[in-house]
Amino acid sequence: MSTGPKTIRVLTVDDHALLREGIAALVNAESDMKIVSEACNGQQAIEQFRLQRPDVTLMDLQMPGLNGIEAVIAIRSEFSNARIIVLTTYAGDVQVLRALKAGALAYVLKGHVHRELLDTIRAVHAGQKRITPEVAVELADHAADDELTAREIDVLRLIGSGNANKVIAAELAITEETVKSHVTNILSKLGANDRTHAVTIGLKRGIIEL
């Protein structure tokens, strides 16, 4: 009977086949880990997790249908010991916090896959948490910021879609004056110069997606 180290079984979830292939090549070249399954969206991720019960799951955030955060929440609610690494292009602090609150144990930027992914898989498999230095800096930079309310996020999202105050008011069933008040609060909280700048900041930090 073998007494060698147990192979870490990995599920990779991403809607880009080329990225999944690249990760598979990277992981499968290691002697202590292997890809056991792949998924291209959140719903498939849940199904494959149930089937394979992987040791570590690599989860993209932006996917059609069920997104990565929703998939993390669903998997963790069913399998509380699931060890999930978020693998994304987004370093925004709000997005990071959402992922960690959902139950992810680590957050790796896709641009750093070759440098950080394998060590992060081993660390998370051992029960550790990992956040890359860039992400930690982003979190620290905004730790004292006032959070936008849910309604302010709705307004910002509608601004990002190119809507005027009158349209936003009708969409949210509030007055134009209330919209203007929300916009003032949004600009203040984000330190934005104008509406376009606020949308840019919102996208960068992961507060909204368009």
Backbone as CSV, one residue per row, in Angstrom:
resi,resn,N_x,N_y,N_z,CA_x,CA_y,CA_z,C_x,C_y,C_z
1,MET,0.833,-1.195,0.000,0.000,0.000,0.000,0.872,1.250,0.000
2,SER,0.494,2.232,-0.847,1.305,3.447,-0.951,1.121,4.338,0.269
3,THR,2.224,4.869,0.744,2.151,5.799,1.874,2.594,7.194,1.438
4,GLY,2.709,7.393,0.125,3.120,8.698,-0.416,2.039,9.738,-0.212
5,PRO,2.364,10.995,-0.535,1.393,12.061,-0.342,0.171,11.884,-1.238
6,LYS,-0.983,12.268,-0.723,-2.237,12.139,-1.468,-2.278,13.192,-2.580
7,THR,-2.704,12.768,-3.760,-2.822,13.709,-4.882,-3.976,14.671,-4.624
8,ILE,-3.722,15.968,-4.818,-4.763,16.987,-4.632,-5.638,16.994,-5.883
9,ARG,-6.930,16.700,-5.693,-7.866,16.634,-6.821,-8.492,18.011,-7.026
10,VAL,-8.361,18.535,-8.248,-8.738,19.930,-8.522,-9.859,20.015,-9.558
11,LEU,-10.856,20.841,-9.263,-11.919,21.190,-10.213,-11.651,22.611,-10.683
12,THR,-11.641,22.843,-11.994,-11.437,24.199,-12.508,-12.698,24.693,-13.198
13,VAL,-13.090,25.928,-12.859,-14.343,26.502,-13.366,-14.042,27.834,-14.049
14,ASP,-14.247,27.878,-15.373,-14.029,29.118,-16.122,-14.751,28.997,-17.462
15,ASP,-15.293,30.102,-17.955,-16.032,30.014,-19.218,-15.131,30.121,-20.447
16,HIS,-13.810,30.271,-20.231,-12.868,30.305,-21.354,-12.098,28.983,-21.432
17,ALA,-12.349,28.233,-22.504,-11.735,26.909,-22.656,-10.208,26.984,-22.687
18,LEU,-9.669,28.031,-23.325,-8.203,28.154,-23.415,-7.570,28.313,-22.043
19,LEU,-8.224,29.080,-21.185,-7.686,29.261,-19.833,-7.741,27.943,-19.065
20,ARG,-8.859,27.205,-19.212,-8.955,25.901,-18.528,-7.855,24.961,-19.009
21,GLU,-7.576,24.996,-20.311,-6.514,24.144,-20.865,-5.152,24.532,-20.290
22,GLY,-4.901,25.832,-20.197,-3.631,26.305,-19.649,-3.447,25.896,-18.202
23,ILE,-4.522,26.030,-17.427,-4.463,25.645,-16.006,-4.271,24.140,-15.880
24,ALA,-4.968,23.378,-16.732,-4.838,21.913,-16.695,-3.395,21.497,-16.975
25,ALA,-2.773,22.140,-17.959,-1.378,21.810,-18.291,-0.460,22.117,-17.112
26,LEU,-0.708,23.248,-16.458,0.101,23.669,-15.318,-0.057,22.702,-14.137
27,VAL,-1.308,22.400,-13.809,-1.607,21.550,-12.647,-1.184,20.102,-12.886
28,ASN,-1.524,19.584,-14.060,-1.243,18.164,-14.333,0.248,17.862,-14.494
29,ALA,1.061,18.895,-14.664,2.521,18.696,-14.746,3.127,18.466,-13.369
30,GLU,2.346,18.738,-12.314,2.831,18.540,-10.936,2.554,17.112,-10.481
31,SER,3.441,16.576,-9.666,3.279,15.183,-9.228,2.262,15.033,-8.101
32,ASP,1.911,16.160,-7.431,1.037,16.051,-6.252,-0.365,16.587,-6.473
33,MET,-0.726,16.869,-7.742,-2.079,17.373,-8.002,-2.524,17.026,-9.412
34,LYS,-3.837,16.996,-9.628,-4.357,16.739,-10.981,-5.757,17.335,-11.122
35,ILE,-6.100,17.722,-12.365,-7.451,18.204,-12.655,-8.357,16.983,-12.785
36,VAL,-9.438,16.947,-12.016,-10.364,15.807,-12.093,-11.626,16.156,-12.872
37,SER,-11.887,17.480,-13.027,-13.071,17.882,-13.776,-12.993,19.358,-14.121
38,GLU,-13.786,19.767,-15.124,-13.862,21.166,-15.522,-15.329,21.570,-15.655
39,ALA,-15.583,22.861,-15.498,-16.930,23.399,-15.685,-16.803,24.772,-16.325
40,CYS,-17.830,25.187,-17.100,-17.746,26.471,-17.790,-18.716,27.508,-17.244
41,ASN,-19.481,27.147,-16.208,-20.344,28.138,-15.550,-20.659,27.678,-14.131
42,GLY,-21.353,28.538,-13.394,-21.626,28.254,-11.987,-22.480,27.024,-11.759
43,GLN,-23.484,26.836,-12.608,-24.373,25.680,-12.447,-23.612,24.376,-12.653
44,GLN,-22.783,24.340,-13.711,-21.947,23.153,-13.953,-20.980,22.921,-12.798
45,ALA,-20.485,24.018,-12.243,-19.532,23.905,-11.122,-20.165,23.159,-9.953
46,ILE,-21.403,23.512,-9.631,-22.115,22.855,-8.521,-22.303,21.370,-8.832
47,GLU,-22.726,21.089,-10.071,-22.961,19.690,-10.473,-21.671,18.872,-10.425
48,GLN,-20.583,19.440,-10.952,-19.309,18.721,-10.959,-18.743,18.554,-9.548
49,PHE,-18.990,19.537,-8.699,-18.521,19.408,-7.310,-19.231,18.236,-6.633
50,ARG,-20.535,18.151,-6.841,-21.301,17.039,-6.249,-20.784,15.689,-6.746
51,LEU,-20.465,15.618,-8.043,-20.007,14.356,-8.638,-18.598,13.976,-8.195
52,GLN,-17.691,14.943,-8.185,-16.267,14.665,-7.994,-15.757,14.880,-6.569
53,ARG,-16.453,15.743,-5.802,-15.980,16.121,-4.458,-14.482,16.463,-4.481
54,PRO,-14.083,17.462,-5.281,-12.660,17.805,-5.395,-12.093,18.322,-4.076
55,ASP,-10.776,18.226,-3.940,-10.112,18.767,-2.743,-10.045,20.289,-2.809
56,VAL,-9.813,20.804,-4.014,-9.698,22.248,-4.220,-10.435,22.617,-5.501
57,THR,-11.173,23.722,-5.463,-11.888,24.218,-6.647,-11.340,25.584,-7.035
58,LEU,-11.051,25.760,-8.336,-10.616,27.057,-8.868,-11.826,27.705,-9.537
59,MET,-12.268,28.849,-9.026,-13.540,29.437,-9.453,-13.356,30.813,-10.088
60,ASP,-13.764,30.943,-11.346,-13.821,32.249,-11.992,-15.033,32.998,-11.432
61,LEU,-15.021,34.339,-11.535,-16.153,35.122,-11.016,-17.151,35.497,-12.103
62,GLN,-16.630,35.991,-13.230,-17.521,36.491,-14.282,-17.858,35.360,-15.245
63,MET,-19.065,34.796,-15.122,-19.487,33.722,-16.021,-20.951,33.910,-16.367
64,PRO,-21.375,33.425,-17.532,-22.791,33.543,-17.899,-23.663,32.709,-16.962
65,GLY,-24.896,33.161,-16.781,-25.804,32.439,-15.886,-25.410,32.649,-14.443
66,LEU,-25.239,31.565,-13.726,-24.844,31.628,-12.312,-23.381,32.065,-12.221
67,ASN,-23.101,33.181,-11.547,-21.719,33.651,-11.487,-20.920,32.945,-10.394
68,GLY,-19.642,33.283,-10.314,-18.744,32.589,-9.396,-19.106,32.744,-7.928
69,ILE,-19.484,33.963,-7.530,-19.849,34.203,-6.121,-21.053,33.349,-5.745
70,GLU,-22.065,33.345,-6.628,-23.278,32.550,-6.370,-22.945,31.063,-6.289
71,ALA,-22.034,30.622,-7.148,-21.635,29.209,-7.134,-20.882,28.860,-5.849
72,VAL,-20.005,29.769,-5.399,-19.273,29.543,-4.137,-20.269,29.406,-2.978
73,ILE,-21.234,30.315,-2.917,-22.236,30.279,-1.847,-23.008,28.966,-1.876
74,ALA,-23.434,28.559,-3.085,-24.222,27.323,-3.222,-23.408,26.099,-2.804
75,ILE,-22.160,26.024,-3.260,-21.314,24.871,-2.931,-21.016,24.836,-1.440
76,ARG,-20.661,25.983,-0.873,-20.313,26.030,0.561,-21.519,25.751,1.455
77,SER,-22.714,26.096,0.990,-23.904,25.817,1.806,-24.206,24.319,1.850
78,GLU,-23.801,23.626,0.789,-24.021,22.172,0.717,-22.826,21.388,1.258
79,PHE,-21.623,21.924,1.032,-20.385,21.265,1.471,-19.552,22.293,2.237
80,SER,-19.742,22.359,3.527,-19.139,23.432,4.330,-17.608,23.364,4.361
81,ASN,-17.048,22.195,4.034,-15.582,22.063,4.056,-14.961,22.267,2.672
82,ALA,-15.760,22.724,1.694,-15.246,22.951,0.340,-14.141,24.005,0.366
83,ARG,-13.046,23.715,-0.308,-11.908,24.644,-0.347,-11.842,25.268,-1.735
84,ILE,-12.167,26.553,-1.782,-12.337,27.234,-3.070,-11.369,28.402,-3.209
85,ILE,-10.711,28.449,-4.364,-9.819,29.553,-4.723,-10.496,30.352,-5.832
86,VAL,-10.673,31.631,-5.620,-11.195,32.480,-6.688,-10.041,32.856,-7.611
87,LEU,-10.256,32.651,-8.900,-9.234,32.923,-9.915,-9.848,33.912,-10.897
88,THR,-9.399,35.156,-10.881,-10.100,36.201,-11.630,-9.160,37.273,-12.131
89,THR,-9.662,38.095,-13.053,-8.898,39.240,-13.535,-9.154,40.460,-12.656
90,TYR,-10.131,40.372,-11.745,-10.573,41.531,-10.969,-9.882,41.635,-9.617
91,ALA,-9.222,42.781,-9.382,-8.564,43.005,-8.092,-9.379,43.936,-7.197
92,GLY,-10.583,44.316,-7.638,-11.399,45.271,-6.885,-11.714,44.801,-5.478
93,ASP,-11.581,45.703,-4.508,-11.737,45.317,-3.101,-13.133,44.793,-2.780
94,VAL,-14.165,45.372,-3.398,-15.535,44.944,-3.101,-15.761,43.523,-3.592
95,GLN,-15.244,43.239,-4.784,-15.346,41.895,-5.346,-14.612,40.878,-4.459
96,VAL,-13.446,41.258,-3.969,-12.660,40.378,-3.092,-13.442,40.072,-1.815
97,LEU,-13.978,41.111,-1.204,-14.726,40.917,0.045,-15.940,40.030,-0.159
98,ARG,-16.624,40.226,-1.282,-17.791,39.373,-1.576,-17.372,37.908,-1.672
99,ALA,-16.252,37.675,-2.348,-15.767,36.299,-2.522,-15.385,35.681,-1.189
100,LEU,-14.685,36.435,-0.352,-14.253,35.916,0.955,-15.451,35.677,1.869
101,LYS,-16.416,36.606,1.836,-17.630,36.430,2.648,-18.424,35.214,2.180
102,ALA,-18.370,34.934,0.875,-19.080,33.771,0.328,-18.439,32.459,0.766
103,GLY,-17.160,32.533,1.178,-16.498,31.321,1.668,-15.240,30.921,0.931
104,ALA,-14.812,31.743,-0.033,-13.545,31.440,-0.725,-12.383,31.576,0.257
105,LEU,-11.379,30.721,0.099,-10.220,30.739,0.999,-9.032,31.493,0.411
106,ALA,-9.061,31.740,-0.895,-7.940,32.432,-1.523,-8.426,33.176,-2.753
107,TYR,-7.626,34.156,-3.170,-7.983,35.024,-4.285,-6.730,35.232,-5.120
108,VAL,-6.716,34.674,-6.337,-5.542,34.766,-7.208,-5.929,35.467,-8.504
109,LEU,-5.103,36.425,-8.923,-5.352,37.124,-10.183,-4.835,36.283,-11.344
110,LYS,-5.613,36.249,-12.426,-5.242,35.404,-13.570,-3.870,35.760,-14.136
111,GLY,-3.491,37.018,-14.029,-2.191,37.432,-14.524,-1.024,36.856,-13.735
112,HIS,-1.327,36.303,-12.550,-0.265,35.767,-11.696,-0.324,34.243,-11.558
113,VAL,-1.089,33.612,-12.445,-1.303,32.163,-12.339,0.000,31.382,-12.275
114,HIS,0.919,31.659,-13.201,2.158,30.873,-13.247,3.010,31.073,-11.997
115,ARG,2.910,32.254,-11.410,3.748,32.563,-10.253,3.142,32.064,-8.941
116,GLU,1.813,32.050,-8.842,1.193,31.860,-7.534,0.224,30.687,-7.399
117,LEU,-0.310,30.199,-8.521,-1.423,29.254,-8.419,-1.063,27.947,-7.709
118,LEU,0.042,27.318,-8.103,0.375,25.995,-7.557,0.605,26.051,-6.041
119,ASP,1.339,27.059,-5.589,1.573,27.213,-4.148,0.268,27.501,-3.412
120,THR,-0.616,28.270,-4.057,-1.902,28.598,-3.429,-2.777,27.354,-3.309
121,ILE,-2.771,26.509,-4.339,-3.529,25.251,-4.268,-3.045,24.411,-3.087
122,ARG,-1.729,24.303,-2.939,-1.172,23.502,-1.831,-1.526,24.127,-0.476
123,ALA,-1.448,25.450,-0.396,-1.752,26.132,0.867,-3.215,25.950,1.261
124,VAL,-4.109,26.129,0.302,-5.547,26.000,0.574,-5.895,24.548,0.910
125,HIS,-5.263,23.617,0.215,-5.487,22.193,0.531,-5.068,21.880,1.961
126,ALA,-4.056,22.606,2.437,-3.574,22.415,3.821,-4.408,23.210,4.830
127,GLY,-5.450,23.888,4.346,-6.345,24.599,5.249,-6.002,26.061,5.477
128,GLN,-5.049,26.582,4.698,-4.636,27.984,4.869,-5.464,28.910,3.975
129,LYS,-5.427,30.208,4.319,-6.042,31.232,3.476,-4.929,32.011,2.786
130,ARG,-5.205,32.476,1.573,-4.180,33.195,0.816,-4.790,34.374,0.059
131,ILE,-4.185,35.556,0.199,-4.539,36.712,-0.619,-3.234,37.289,-1.153
132,THR,-3.177,37.556,-2.444,-1.945,38.080,-3.030,-1.680,39.501,-2.522
133,PRO,-0.421,39.934,-2.510,-0.084,41.272,-1.992,-0.861,42.398,-2.666
134,GLU,-1.040,42.312,-4.001,-1.775,43.361,-4.720,-3.201,43.487,-4.208
135,VAL,-3.827,42.347,-3.976,-5.210,42.338,-3.489,-5.270,42.860,-2.057
136,ALA,-4.295,42.485,-1.247,-4.244,42.953,0.142,-4.120,44.478,0.201
137,VAL,-3.305,45.032,-0.703,-3.142,46.490,-0.771,-4.465,47.150,-1.142
138,GLU,-5.158,46.571,-2.119,-6.452,47.110,-2.558,-7.457,47.105,-1.402
139,LEU,-7.472,46.019,-0.633,-8.367,45.930,0.530,-8.018,46.995,1.570
140,ALA,-6.728,47.128,1.848,-6.284,48.092,2.859,-6.593,49.524,2.436
141,ASP,-6.428,49.816,1.143,-6.666,51.167,0.631,-8.102,51.632,0.871
142,HIS,-9.039,50.684,0.875,-10.459,51.063,0.971,-11.117,50.612,2.279
143,ALA,-10.302,50.146,3.216,-10.853,49.595,4.462,-11.705,50.607,5.229
144,ALA,-11.335,51.878,5.168,-12.056,52.899,5.938,-13.124,53.616,5.113
145,ASP,-13.296,53.224,3.852,-14.276,53.904,2.995,-15.704,53.623,3.450
146,ASP,-16.579,54.603,3.224,-18.014,54.381,3.441,-18.536,53.493,2.322
147,GLU,-19.265,52.457,2.681,-19.836,51.577,1.661,-21.053,52.231,1.033
148,LEU,-21.251,51.968,-0.253,-22.486,52.419,-0.887,-23.640,51.553,-0.405
149,THR,-24.808,52.178,-0.247,-25.999,51.406,0.110,-26.459,50.622,-1.118
150,ALA,-27.362,49.666,-0.899,-27.889,48.867,-2.010,-28.566,49.765,-3.039
151,ARG,-29.288,50.786,-2.581,-29.971,51.686,-3.499,-28.976,52.547,-4.288
152,GLU,-27.919,52.989,-3.611,-26.882,53.762,-4.301,-26.179,52.924,-5.369
153,ILE,-26.001,51.642,-5.090,-25.405,50.733,-6.083,-26.338,50.598,-7.288
154,ASP,-27.653,50.505,-7.019,-28.643,50.455,-8.113,-28.533,51.697,-8.992
155,VAL,-28.445,52.861,-8.344,-28.346,54.123,-9.081,-27.057,54.157,-9.912
156,LEU,-25.952,53.757,-9.302,-24.663,53.762,-10.005,-24.692,52.828,-11.209
157,ARG,-25.310,51.674,-11.046,-25.406,50.708,-12.146,-26.209,51.303,-13.306
158,LEU,-27.305,51.996,-12.975,-28.145,52.611,-14.009,-27.429,53.794,-14.677
159,ILE,-26.637,54.525,-13.908,-25.806,55.590,-14.499,-24.827,54.961,-15.497
160,GLY,-24.232,53.847,-15.091,-23.270,53.152,-15.950,-23.882,52.665,-17.247
161,SER,-25.189,52.414,-17.234,-25.882,51.982,-18.452,-26.313,53.169,-19.313
162,GLY,-25.924,54.387,-18.876,-26.182,55.571,-19.688,-27.508,56.253,-19.450
163,ASN,-28.155,55.980,-18.321,-29.475,56.553,-18.045,-29.393,57.926,-17.382
164,ALA,-30.296,58.804,-17.771,-30.416,60.122,-17.138,-31.192,59.978,-15.832
165,ASN,-31.138,61.006,-14.997,-31.804,60.965,-13.694,-33.298,60.652,-13.803
166,LYS,-33.948,61.232,-14.825,-35.393,61.026,-14.997,-35.704,59.548,-15.225
167,VAL,-34.890,58.899,-16.042,-35.091,57.470,-16.339,-34.805,56.624,-15.096
168,ILE,-33.738,56.988,-14.383,-33.375,56.260,-13.149,-34.502,56.369,-12.126
169,ALA,-35.068,57.576,-12.002,-36.174,57.796,-11.056,-37.359,56.904,-11.399
170,ALA,-37.692,56.836,-12.689,-38.822,55.999,-13.115,-38.531,54.519,-12.887
171,GLU,-37.306,54.113,-13.196,-36.904,52.705,-13.051,-36.982,52.248,-11.599
172,LEU,-36.578,53.132,-10.664,-36.520,52.756,-9.245,-37.743,53.234,-8.450
173,ALA,-38.686,53.872,-9.164,-39.912,54.384,-8.520,-39.594,55.347,-7.374
174,ILE,-38.666,56.280,-7.647,-38.321,57.331,-6.687,-38.343,58.666,-7.425
175,THR,-38.227,59.769,-6.700,-38.254,61.087,-7.351,-36.878,61.436,-7.919
176,GLU,-36.875,62.396,-8.857,-35.602,62.858,-9.407,-34.727,63.487,-8.329
177,GLU,-35.370,64.168,-7.387,-34.621,64.788,-6.285,-33.879,63.724,-5.473
178,THR,-34.561,62.595,-5.252,-33.935,61.493,-4.506,-32.757,60.923,-5.293
179,VAL,-32.925,60.810,-6.607,-31.824,60.331,-7.455,-30.626,61.267,-7.317
180,LYS,-30.892,62.589,-7.418,-29.811,63.579,-7.298,-29.095,63.458,-5.957
181,SER,-29.870,63.220,-4.902,-29.296,63.044,-3.560,-28.396,61.810,-3.514
182,HIS,-28.875,60.713,-4.127,-28.068,59.486,-4.189,-26.773,59.730,-4.965
183,VAL,-26.876,60.466,-6.093,-25.696,60.744,-6.920,-24.667,61.546,-6.123
184,THR,-25.142,62.534,-5.376,-24.249,63.343,-4.532,-23.515,62.463,-3.525
185,ASN,-24.267,61.553,-2.887,-23.664,60.625,-1.905,-22.649,59.697,-2.567
186,ILE,-23.002,59.202,-3.755,-22.115,58.288,-4.481,-20.789,58.976,-4.804
187,LEU,-20.870,60.204,-5.348,-19.656,60.941,-5.706,-18.783,61.176,-4.475
188,SER,-19.436,61.520,-3.370,-18.704,61.789,-2.130,-18.019,60.528,-1.597
189,LYS,-18.767,59.427,-1.533,-18.228,58.186,-0.974,-17.099,57.607,-1.829
190,LEU,-17.219,57.765,-3.145,-16.206,57.187,-4.043,-15.066,58.156,-4.323
191,GLY,-15.217,59.400,-3.882,-14.194,60.402,-4.182,-14.122,60.671,-5.668
192,ALA,-15.291,60.670,-6.321,-15.364,60.820,-7.773,-15.621,62.271,-8.167
193,ASN,-15.080,62.670,-9.328,-15.255,64.034,-9.821,-16.605,64.234,-10.493
194,ASP,-17.093,63.186,-11.138,-18.371,63.292,-11.846,-18.954,61.889,-12.017
195,ARG,-20.093,61.819,-12.713,-20.799,60.531,-12.871,-19.952,59.492,-13.605
196,THR,-19.279,59.918,-14.681,-18.453,58.984,-15.457,-17.308,58.437,-14.600
197,HIS,-16.694,59.322,-13.831,-15.604,58.915,-12.941,-16.113,57.923,-11.896
198,ALA,-17.321,58.168,-11.389,-17.921,57.267,-10.382,-18.134,55.870,-10.961
199,VAL,-18.598,55.822,-12.202,-18.812,54.525,-12.864,-17.474,53.799,-13.043
200,THR,-16.456,54.541,-13.463,-15.112,53.955,-13.648,-14.599,53.355,-12.339
201,ILE,-14.746,54.114,-11.251,-14.313,53.627,-9.933,-15.140,52.402,-9.526
202,GLY,-16.458,52.476,-9.753,-17.350,51.370,-9.394,-16.984,50.076,-10.094
203,LEU,-16.620,50.190,-11.374,-16.212,49.004,-12.141,-14.876,48.463,-11.647
204,LYS,-13.925,49.374,-11.420,-12.584,48.963,-10.982,-12.626,48.251,-9.638
205,ARG,-13.470,48.763,-8.732,-13.531,48.175,-7.391,-14.470,46.980,-7.299
206,GLY,-15.177,46.703,-8.371,-16.096,45.557,-8.353,-17.424,45.851,-7.688
207,ILE,-17.756,47.138,-7.531,-19.049,47.510,-6.915,-20.178,47.209,-7.887
208,ILE,-19.937,47.481,-9.176,-20.925,47.178,-10.204,-20.259,46.414,-11.350
209,GLU,-21.099,45.755,-12.141,-20.664,45.106,-13.376,-21.600,45.575,-14.466
210,LEU,-21.074,45.782,-15.649,-21.929,46.202,-16.770,-21.936,45.143,-17.846
